[in-house]
Amino acid sequence: MAEVISTELRTTLVESSDAMLTERYVQRSAVLKFPDTIVVRYIEQPTGSTLAMYSRSQLGYSDRGVNLSRLRRWLSKLEQYVVPAKL
């Protein structure tokens, strides 16, 4: 996931917890530099691992779908790096 996030413009890792398997990033909008917070959590399970992500705007009331689009874009990019496990 770190490789995927490193391809994103204006994105900074602001917190990382190995104990919680969590990272927090801030990505700023291109024009007004508004900050959005993205939390990535890695969940280990006996059958494999799971990725949970949450993205939200820090300012304003509406993000016009930017946060959902970001998460979809990141997951789409991640598919290029990860080979799904066969069941």
N, C-alpha and C positions, 0 to 999 in steps of 0.2 A: 504494500500500500504506500510505503514511503516513496517509492519510485514514481508512482502515479501522482502523488501530491506534489512531488518536486517539479513536475511538468506544468503546474498551475502558476499563473502570474499573480503577483501581489499576495502570495500566501506565505505565512510565517508560522512556524511551530512555536507556541508560547508556553506549553506545559506538556510534560511527559511523565507518566507514572508507571514504572515497571511493575510495581506491586499490584496496581489496579489494571494493568494492561490497557491503559488509556492514553490517548494523545489529544491535545486541544490545539487547534489552529485558528488563526484569524486571516481571513481573506478580505481585501479591501476592494470596493467597486472602482472601476476604471476612471470615472469622471469626478465624482465627488468624494471618493476615498472613504465611503461609509464602511464600517467594519461589520463583517458577519463572522460568527463563531461556529466552528465545526468541531464536533467531538467524535472521535473514532475510538471504539472499544473492541478489543479482541477477546472473544469468549472461548475458552478452551473447554472441550467436551470430550468424553471418552471415545465418541465416534468420529471426532474431527474438531474443527474449529469453526466459529461463526464470527462474522463481522457485523457490528452495529454502528450506525452513523446517525448523527443528528446535526442539523444545520439551521441556524436562525439569525435573523437580523438583530443588530444591537440598537439601531436607531429607526424610528419611524413605525408605521402601522402595517404597511403592506410591502412585500418584497417583489410583487408582480411575478411570482413563480421562480425567482432566481435560485432560492435555496434548494427546491426540489430538482430543478434542472442541474444544479451543481452536483448533487448526490447521484443523479442518474448518469451524468457525464463521468464522474469518478468510477462508478461501478462498471460502466462500459469500458473505460480504459483498463480497469483491473482485469477484465476478461482476457485481455491481450497478454497478461503476465501469468495467469493462473490456469492450469489445466484442471478441469473438474474431475473429482474422484468418481470412479465407476462403482456403482452399487452392486 
